[in-house]
Amino acid sequence: MATAVAPRPRPRRGRSSRLTRFFRGFSVEKSFTVLSLLVASGLITICLLDILLAWPWKHASLLFDWTNLLAGFVMLGLTYDVFRDQSR
């Protein structure tokens, strides 16, 4: 009775993924990049929740919400730019 042997997966050739290159070595700059990604996404989430559902600030100031939403998107764009630079 012969048993079937699964072929071995070949190692990938070429460049590794951008996330793999980013997390390859630890540095303070990379940890700040991840932290700014978390802060930007948290700011966007909270402001969108207040605009759409009136939670947590109950529409206290829509100017505050829209301004911080814009700041969150700008921060997210800058974070992505730094991420691209660090993963080259």
N, C-alpha and C positions, 0 to 999 in steps of 0.2 A: 504494500500500500504506500503510494507516494504522497508526500505532503507538499502542498504548494507553499513556496517561500515568497513572501512579499518583497518586491524590489526595494532597495535602499533609496531613500530620497537623495537626490544630488544636491551638493551644496550650491547655494546661489552664487552666481558670478556677477561681477559688476559692482555697482555702488549699493550700499545698504540704504535703508529707508531714512528719511529725514529725521523721524523721531528716534531711531536707533543712533544716528550720529549725534543728535542733541543730547541724549541721556548717556552717552558713552563715558564721559568724564565729569566728575563733580566740580563745580566752581561756584563761587558766590554770585557771579553774574547770572548763571543759569538758574539759581534758586530765586533770585530777584525777578527773573523773567516769569517763572512759574507763579510766584506770588502776585505779580502785577496782572497776570491772566486771571487769577482767582478774584482779585479785587475788582477788575473791570467787569467780569461776568456777574459778580454779586451786585455791583452798582446798577448794571443794566437790568438785572432781574428785579431788584427792589423798586426801581423807578417805573418799570413797566407794570408791576403789580399795582402800584399806587395810581397810575394813569388809568389802567383798565378796570381794576376791581376796588379802588379806593381803600386799599389796605397796604401798608400799615399806617400811613399818615392822613388818611381820609380826605384827600385832595386839599390839604392845607395850603399848598402853594403850587399851582401848576407850572409857574415859571421855574421854581426850584426843581421840579421833576424833569422838565424838558431840558434844562441846563445840565443837570447831572446825567441825564440820559445821553446827551451829546458828548459830555466829557467821558463817559464810559465807552462810547463807540470810538472816540479818538484814542483813548488809552488802549483799547483792544487792537486798533490798527497799528499803533506804535509797538505794542507787544509782539504782534505778528512780524513786523519788520525786524525787530531784534532777534526773534526766533529764527528767521531766515538767515540772518547774518551769522548766528552762532552755530547753525547746523550745516554750514558749507564745508 
